[in-house]
């Protein structure tokens, strides 16, 4: 064991070029700016989904997080944007990265209807970036204080990023090894109306394409990390990754996830690959060479007395090793937790989130809620009268959100001094199967409570017919 720990420490603290980490800091910040701007414009201004007077679906345990009327909500967006710009240019990096991470997490937790895998993944990356020495080169922090400059960093300063991407790929591939995905059922449903897709519309509606994408997607996810680790297959694998992610971007609306994935996959290359690119570009674009020379002059005086970063942080080795172990356990455990719940996770949704079960189900629901008053009278509740369209679509397929809406109705009448019963009559279609009740229509959801680690008895199993 001591020998193994010694080898692991040697691996984690081996010096590598900082260039790849700087490249990712810039790419990450640009994507953060784009994503926060789109949320501000679309979700806040256009949809008005952060209005404190409208119903939201916060994550359980975070119901206490408030939203605000303008100008305060817009001020929050401006602060997050400024922090992303701070990360981009490396200005007061630790503070900027911390504000960005907590700000992005705040926006993510406000509304469950907007859950996307890239949002969850981006939160993880944002918090990891706080602790990485990404500001030690090509940053305003170094320009202001040249003594901060380091051209080399310990390997652990870059490793968490491709490491996390490997989990996304591998567990995404494992999730695709199910009969419906391999029969291309979800993709047949999604692609049949994609003939207007830019550039490839005429191709994606061909009969063979769903099978090619299903089997090719599973093979890609399961093998890409291993192919990127091998220097002989790395270039081919990266070209495949770019093709895979950009095709997904053209066909599906999945935000910045394809670009984030490409940037993280590029980190499997030699850590100095951005420097090699700059050297190749310098003779072609003279301003690049002049800028590089000026930068070298600025930081050259700091090299004489600089202590290598991997020697500066000797006292933190146990903490860094523990952080890697915990991160591994979390990302290996969450994608497997759905096995501890009964039934099909694509139907019940129990254990679905945070598990990289991406694009595996075409799901739609129809139905309404019924409020039974104390005098026995019944009131039919149509979701469209209370929620905006995306919330309606999500509530009609997600049992946890059905429960939250039922509790919203319960609490609304309780505030008026009346105790009511709430029932859901919702039928769901999954991957082209027959539409069935997903919630027991005879169960009073006003009395039900959500439990994180226990299956909900009011969720009905899917019955093959």
C-alpha positions in Angstrom: 0.0 0.0 0.0 2.7 2.6 0.9 4.4 1.8 -2.4 1.2 2.2 -4.4 0.5 5.6 -2.7 4.0 6.7 -3.4 3.5 5.9 -7.1 0.2 7.6 -7.2 1.7 10.7 -5.6 4.5 10.7 -8.1 1.9 10.4 -10.9 -0.3 13.3 -9.6 2.7 15.6 -9.0 4.6 14.9 -12.2 5.3 18.4 -13.9 3.4 19.1 -17.1 2.8 22.2 -19.2 0.1 24.7 -18.0 -0.9 25.4 -21.6 -3.9 23.0 -21.8 -5.3 24.3 -18.5 -5.1 27.9 -19.7 -6.8 26.8 -23.0 -9.6 25.2 -21.0 -10.0 28.2 -18.7 -10.6 30.4 -21.7 -13.0 28.0 -23.4 -14.9 27.3 -20.2 -15.4 31.0 -19.5 -16.6 31.7 -23.0 -19.2 28.9 -22.7 -20.2 30.2 -19.3 -20.8 33.6 -20.7 -22.9 32.2 -23.6 -25.0 30.0 -21.3 -25.7 32.6 -18.6 -26.6 35.2 -21.3 -29.0 32.8 -22.9 -30.6 32.0 -19.5 -30.9 35.7 -18.8 -32.5 36.6 -22.1 -34.7 33.5 -22.6 -35.6 32.1 -19.2 -35.7 35.4 -17.4 -36.9 38.1 -19.9 -38.7 36.0 -22.4 -40.3 33.2 -20.3 -40.2 35.1 -17.0 -39.6 31.8 -15.2 -37.7 33.3 -12.3 -40.6 35.6 -11.4 -41.2 35.1 -7.6 -44.9 35.3 -8.2 -44.9 32.2 -10.5 -44.7 28.6 -9.5 -41.2 27.1 -9.8 -40.0 23.5 -9.3 -36.9 23.7 -7.1 -34.9 20.7 -6.3 -35.9 19.0 -3.0 -33.8 20.4 -0.2 -33.4 23.7 -2.0 -36.9 25.1 -1.8 -35.5 27.9 0.4 -33.6 29.5 -2.5 -35.4 32.7 -3.4 -35.9 34.5 -6.7 -36.3 38.3 -7.0 -38.1 40.9 -9.0 -36.0 43.1 -11.3 -33.7 44.8 -11.1 -32.4 42.4 -8.4 -32.6 39.3 -10.5 -30.9 41.0 -13.4 -28.2 42.2 -11.1 -27.5 38.6 -10.1 -27.1 37.7 -13.8 -24.7 40.7 -14.3 -22.6 39.6 -11.3 -22.4 36.0 -12.7 -21.5 37.3 -16.1 -18.7 39.6 -14.7 -17.3 36.6 -12.8 -17.2 34.6 -16.0 -15.3 37.4 -17.7 -13.0 37.5 -14.7 -12.3 33.8 -15.2 -11.8 34.4 -18.9 -9.1 37.0 -18.5 -7.8 35.6 -15.2 -8.6 38.6 -13.1 -8.7 37.9 -9.3 -9.2 34.3 -10.5 -10.1 32.5 -7.2 -12.8 35.1 -6.4 -14.1 35.1 -9.9 -14.2 31.3 -10.2 -15.9 31.0 -6.8 -18.6 33.5 -7.7 -19.2 31.9 -11.0 -19.5 28.4 -9.5 -22.0 29.4 -6.8 -23.9 31.7 -9.2 -24.2 29.0 -11.8 -25.3 26.5 -9.2 -27.9 29.0 -7.9 -29.5 29.3 -11.4 -29.3 25.5 -11.9 -31.2 24.8 -8.6 -34.0 27.3 -9.1 -35.9 25.3 -11.7 -36.0 21.6 -12.2 -37.9 21.9 -15.5 -34.7 23.2 -17.0 -32.5 20.3 -16.0 -30.0 19.3 -18.6 -27.0 17.1 -18.1 -24.7 19.9 -19.3 -26.0 22.1 -16.5 -25.3 19.6 -13.9 -21.9 18.8 -15.4 -21.0 22.5 -15.7 -21.6 22.9 -12.0 -19.1 20.2 -11.2 -16.5 21.7 -13.6 -17.1 25.2 -12.2 -16.4 24.1 -8.7 -13.3 22.0 -9.7 -11.9 25.1 -11.6 -11.8 27.1 -8.3 -9.0 24.8 -7.0 -7.0 24.5 -10.2 -4.0 26.8 -10.9 -5.6 28.0 -14.2 -4.6 31.7 -13.6 -0.8 31.0 -13.3 -0.2 31.9 -17.0 -1.8 34.2 -19.6 -3.9 36.1 -17.1 -4.3 39.5 -15.7 -3.3 38.2 -12.3 0.1 37.2 -13.7 0.4 40.5 -15.6 -0.2 42.4 -12.4 2.0 40.1 -10.3 4.6 38.3 -12.5 5.8 36.2 -9.5 2.6 34.2 -9.9 3.6 32.9 -13.3 4.3 29.2 -13.8 4.9 27.5 -17.1 4.6 24.0 -15.5 2.1 22.6 -13.0 1.7 19.3 -11.3 -0.4 16.8 -13.2 -3.3 16.9 -10.7 -3.8 20.6 -11.8 -5.2 19.3 -15.1 -6.2 15.7 -14.5 -9.7 16.2 -12.9 -11.1 17.7 -16.1 -10.5 14.8 -18.6 -11.1 12.4 -15.7 -14.6 13.8 -15.2 -15.3 13.7 -18.9 -14.4 10.0 -18.9 -17.1 9.2 -16.5 -19.7 11.0 -18.7 -18.6 9.1 -21.7 -18.3 5.7 -20.1 -21.6 5.7 -18.0 -23.4 7.3 -21.0 -22.3 4.2 -23.0 -23.3 1.8 -20.3 -26.8 3.4 -20.2 -27.1 2.8 -23.9 -26.8 -0.9 -23.6 -30.5 -1.5 -23.3 -32.9 -3.2 -25.8 -34.8 -0.1 -26.8 -31.7 2.0 -27.5 -30.1 -0.8 -29.5 -33.3 -1.2 -31.4 -33.0 2.5 -32.2 -36.6 3.2 -30.9 -35.9 6.6 -29.3 -34.0 7.9 -32.4 -36.6 6.6 -34.8 -39.1 8.8 -33.0 -36.9 11.9 -32.8 -35.4 11.8 -36.3 -38.6 11.3 -38.3 -39.4 15.0 -38.1 -35.9 16.3 -38.5 -35.9 16.7 -42.3 -35.4 20.4 -41.9 -32.1 20.0 -40.0 -29.4 22.3 -41.4 -27.0 20.6 -43.8 -28.0 17.0 -42.9 -31.8 17.0 -43.0 -32.1 14.7 -46.0 -29.7 12.3 -44.4 -31.1 11.9 -40.9 -34.5 10.8 -42.1 -33.1 7.8 -43.9 -34.1 4.4 -42.4 -30.6 3.3 -41.5 -29.6 6.5 -39.7 -31.3 5.7 -36.3 -29.5 2.3 -36.1 -26.2 3.9 -37.1 -26.5 6.6 -34.5 -27.7 4.2 -31.8 -25.0 1.6 -32.2 -22.4 4.1 -33.1 -23.2 6.3 -30.1 -22.9 3.4 -27.7 -19.6 2.3 -29.2 -18.3 5.8 -29.2 -19.2 6.5 -25.5 -17.7 3.2 -24.4 -14.4 3.5 -26.2 -13.6 7.2 -26.7 -11.7 7.7 -23.5 -9.5 4.6 -24.0 -8.8 5.7 -27.6 -7.9 9.2 -26.5 -5.4 7.7 -24.0 -3.5 5.9 -26.8 -1.3 8.3 -28.8 -1.6 6.1 -31.9 -5.4 6.4 -32.0 -5.8 9.9 -30.4 -6.0 12.0 -33.5 -8.6 9.7 -35.2 -10.6 9.5 -31.9 -10.6 13.3 -31.5 -11.8 13.8 -35.1 -14.6 11.2 -34.4 -15.5 13.1 -31.2 -15.8 16.4 -33.0 -18.0 14.8 -35.7 -20.1 13.1 -33.0 -20.7 16.2 -30.9 -21.3 18.6 -33.7 -23.8 16.2 -35.3 -25.7 16.1 -32.0 -25.6 19.9 -31.9 -27.1 20.1 -35.4 -29.9 17.6 -34.6 -30.8 18.2 -31.0 -31.1 21.3 -28.9 -28.6 20.4 -26.1 -27.1 23.8 -25.3 -23.3 24.1 -24.8 -22.8 20.4 -24.0 -21.2 19.5 -27.4 -18.7 22.3 -27.1 -17.9 21.5 -23.5 -17.3 17.9 -24.4 -15.0 18.7 -27.3 -13.0 21.1 -25.1 -12.6 18.5 -22.4 -11.8 15.7 -24.8 -9.0 17.9 -26.3 -7.3 17.8 -22.8 -6.3 14.1 -23.5 -3.7 15.5 -25.9 -0.2 16.4 -24.7 -0.6 19.3 -22.2 1.5 21.6 -24.4 -0.6 21.3 -27.5 -1.9 24.9 -27.3 1.7 26.1 -27.3 2.5 24.1 -30.3 -0.5 25.6 -32.1 0.7 29.2 -31.1 4.2 28.5 -32.4 2.7 27.2 -35.7 0.5 30.3 -35.9 3.2 32.9 -35.1 4.9 33.0 -38.5 1.6 33.2 -40.2 0.1 36.0 -38.0 2.8 38.4 -37.0 0.7 39.9 -34.2 0.6 36.6 -32.4 4.4 36.4 -32.3 4.7 40.0 -31.1 2.1 39.4 -28.4 4.0 36.2 -27.3 7.3 38.1 -27.1 5.8 40.8 -25.0 4.3 38.3 -22.6 7.6 36.5 -22.3 9.4 39.7 -21.4 6.8 40.5 -18.8 7.1 37.2 -16.9 10.8 36.4 -17.5 12.0 38.1 -14.3 9.8 35.9 -12.2 11.5 32.7 -13.4 14.7 33.2 -11.5 13.3 32.8 -8.1 10.1 30.8 -8.8 9.4 27.8 -6.7 7.9 24.9 -8.7 4.2 24.7 -8.0 4.4 21.0 -7.2 6.9 21.8 -4.5 4.8 24.7 -3.1 1.9 22.4 -2.4 3.6 19.5 -0.6 1.5 19.9 2.5 -1.8 19.5 0.5 -1.0 16.1 -1.0 -3.2 14.1 1.3 -6.1 16.5 0.7 -5.7 16.3 -3.0 -5.6 12.5 -3.0 -8.7 12.4 -0.8 -10.5 14.8 -3.2 -9.7 12.4 -6.1 -11.1 9.4 -4.2 -14.3 11.2 -3.2 -14.9 12.5 -6.7 -14.4 9.0 -8.1 -16.8 7.5 -5.6 -19.5 10.1 -6.3 -19.3 9.8 -10.1 -19.1 6.0 -10.0 -22.0 5.7 -7.5 -24.6 8.2 -8.8 -25.0 6.5 -12.2 -25.6 3.1 -10.5 -28.1 4.1 -7.9 -31.2 3.5 -10.1 -30.5 -0.3 -9.7 -31.6 0.0 -6.1 -35.1 1.2 -7.2 -37.7 -1.2 -8.6 -39.0 -0.8 -12.2 -37.7 0.8 -15.3 -35.8 4.0 -14.5 -36.9 5.6 -17.8 -40.5 5.1 -16.6 -40.3 5.9 -12.9 -37.5 8.5 -13.2 -36.2 7.3 -9.8 -32.4 7.5 -10.1 -32.4 9.0 -13.6 -30.8 12.4 -13.0 -27.0 12.8 -12.6 -26.6 9.3 -14.2 -25.7 10.3 -17.8 -28.7 8.6 -19.1 -28.8 10.9 -22.1 -31.3 10.8 -25.0 -32.6 7.3 -24.0 -36.3 8.0 -24.0 -39.0 9.7 -26.0 -41.6 10.5 -23.4 -44.9 12.4 -23.5 -47.8 12.7 -21.1 -51.4 13.8 -21.1 -53.7 14.4 -18.2 -55.0 16.7 -15.5 -55.2 17.1 -11.7 -58.4 17.0 -9.6 -58.9 18.9 -6.3 -61.5 17.4 -4.0 -62.9 20.0 -1.6 -64.1 19.5 1.9 -67.7 19.5 0.8 -67.0 16.7 -1.7 -67.1 18.9 -4.8 -64.4 18.3 -7.4 -62.4 20.8 -9.4 -60.5 19.9 -12.5 -57.1 21.5 -12.8 -55.5 22.0 -16.2 -51.7 22.5 -16.0 -51.6 25.0 -18.8 -53.6 27.4 -16.7 -50.9 27.4 -14.0 -47.6 26.7 -15.7 -45.6 27.7 -18.8 -45.3 25.1 -21.6 -41.9 23.6 -20.7 -43.1 23.0 -17.1 -46.3 21.4 -18.4 -44.3 19.0 -20.6 -42.0 18.0 -17.7 -44.7 17.7 -15.1 -46.7 15.3 -17.3 -43.7 12.9 -17.4 -41.8 13.4 -14.1 -43.5 11.9 -11.0 -41.5 14.1 -8.6 -42.7 17.2 -10.4 -46.3 15.9 -10.3 -46.0 15.6 -6.5 -44.6 19.2 -6.3 -47.5 20.5 -8.3 -50.0 18.6 -6.1 -48.4 20.1 -3.0 -48.6 23.5 -4.6 -52.3 23.1 -5.0 -52.6 21.7 -1.4 -50.7 24.6 0.0 -52.7 27.1 -2.0 -56.0 26.0 -0.5 -54.5 25.5 2.9 -53.5 29.2 2.9 -57.3 29.9 2.3 -58.1 27.7 5.4 -59.3 24.6 3.5 -57.9 21.1 3.5 -58.2 19.4 0.1 -57.3 16.2 -1.6 -55.3 16.2 -4.8 -55.3 13.4 -7.4 -53.4 13.1 -10.7 -54.9 11.4 -13.8 -51.9 11.3 -16.1 -51.1 8.8 -18.8 -47.6 8.6 -20.3 -46.2 7.2 -23.5 -42.6 5.9 -23.3 -40.6 5.1 -26.5 -43.7 4.4 -28.5 -45.3 2.0 -26.0 -49.0 2.1 -25.1 -50.0 5.1 -23.0 -50.5 4.1 -19.3 -51.1 5.7 -16.0 -47.8 6.6 -14.3 -49.4 7.8 -11.0 -52.1 5.9 -9.1 -55.2 8.0 -9.9 -56.8 7.0 -6.6 -53.8 8.1 -4.5 -54.1 11.4 -2.6 -50.9 13.2 -3.5 -51.6 15.9 -0.9 -50.6 13.3 1.7 -47.6 11.9 -0.1 -44.0 12.9 0.7 -41.0 12.6 -1.5 -38.2 10.3 -0.2 -34.8 10.5 -1.8 -33.7 6.9 -1.0 -36.9 5.0 -1.1 -39.3 4.1 -4.0 -42.6 6.0 -4.0 -45.6 3.7 -3.7 -47.8 6.0 -5.7 -45.7 5.6 -8.9 -47.2 2.7 -10.9 -44.9 0.2 -12.6 -45.2 -0.1 -16.4 -47.3 -3.1 -17.4 -46.4 -4.8 -20.7 -49.6 -5.4 -22.7 
